[in-house]
Each structure stands twice: as structure tokens, then as C-alpha cells.
């Protein structure tokens, strides 16, 4: 699998998980928007 295909697949799976959580009620898209910058600060991308 090419890296581009894997990336797209991962993005779709993540979007689906967020959609399920939003439908079930434990979080909203705004919650995700709020937590994303914090998560990025705590988990910086590894660069080789």
C-alpha cells in the first residue's frame, strides 16, 4: 500500500470514528477542534 493510500485510509477511519462519537453524544466536532492543538503540542511529530 502506498503511503498516500494509507494516509487517506487513516483520515477516513478517523472521520468515521469522530462521526460515531458525535452521533452517540460523548463529543462534538467543537470538542475535537478544541483538543487537537493541545494533542499536537503534547505529541509532536517525529522527524527523522
C-alpha positions as a LaTeX table, in Angstrom:
\begin{tabular}{lrrr}
\hline
Residue & $x$ (\AA) & $y$ (\AA) & $z$ (\AA) \\
\hline
Unk1 & 0.00 & 0.00 & 0.00 \\
Unk2 & 1.36 & 3.41 & $-0.95$ \\
Unk3 & 1.83 & 5.98 & 1.80 \\
Unk4 & $-0.76$ & 8.23 & 0.16 \\
Unk5 & $-3.35$ & 5.43 & 0.19 \\
Unk6 & $-2.57$ & 4.61 & 3.81 \\
Unk7 & $-2.90$ & 8.28 & 4.77 \\
Unk8 & $-6.26$ & 8.64 & 3.04 \\
Unk9 & $-7.49$ & 5.42 & 4.64 \\
Unk10 & $-6.40$ & 6.66 & 8.07 \\
Unk11 & $-8.14$ & 10.01 & 7.56 \\
Unk12 & $-11.39$ & 8.28 & 6.56 \\
Unk13 & $-11.27$ & 5.97 & 9.56 \\
Unk14 & $-10.61$ & 8.89 & 11.88 \\
Unk15 & $-13.51$ & 10.85 & 10.37 \\
Unk16 & $-15.79$ & 7.85 & 10.82 \\
Unk17 & $-14.81$ & 7.48 & 14.49 \\
Unk18 & $-15.47$ & 11.18 & 15.11 \\
Unk19 & $-18.85$ & 10.88 & 13.39 \\
Unk20 & $-19.84$ & 7.92 & 15.58 \\
Unk21 & $-18.76$ & 9.73 & 18.75 \\
Unk22 & $-20.70$ & 12.80 & 17.73 \\
Unk23 & $-23.84$ & 10.77 & 16.96 \\
Unk24 & $-23.62$ & 8.85 & 20.23 \\
Unk25 & $-23.16$ & 12.05 & 22.21 \\
Unk26 & $-19.84$ & 11.79 & 24.06 \\
Unk27 & $-18.23$ & 14.56 & 22.00 \\
Unk28 & $-18.88$ & 17.19 & 19.38 \\
Unk29 & $-16.83$ & 18.41 & 16.44 \\
Unk30 & $-16.12$ & 21.51 & 18.51 \\
Unk31 & $-14.63$ & 19.27 & 21.23 \\
Unk32 & $-12.31$ & 17.81 & 18.59 \\
Unk33 & $-11.37$ & 21.27 & 17.33 \\
Unk34 & $-10.60$ & 22.31 & 20.90 \\
Unk35 & $-8.45$ & 19.28 & 21.77 \\
Unk36 & $-6.47$ & 18.98 & 18.52 \\
Unk37 & $-3.98$ & 21.82 & 19.20 \\
Unk38 & $-3.38$ & 20.50 & 22.73 \\
Unk39 & $-2.80$ & 16.99 & 21.40 \\
Unk40 & $-0.34$ & 18.28 & 18.80 \\
Unk41 & 1.61 & 20.16 & 21.48 \\
Unk42 & 1.82 & 17.09 & 23.70 \\
Unk43 & 2.61 & 14.70 & 20.81 \\
Unk44 & 4.87 & 16.46 & 18.31 \\
Unk45 & 5.50 & 14.71 & 15.01 \\
Unk46 & 8.65 & 12.63 & 14.92 \\
Unk47 & 11.06 & 13.76 & 12.25 \\
Unk48 & 14.00 & 11.62 & 11.11 \\
\hline
\end{tabular}
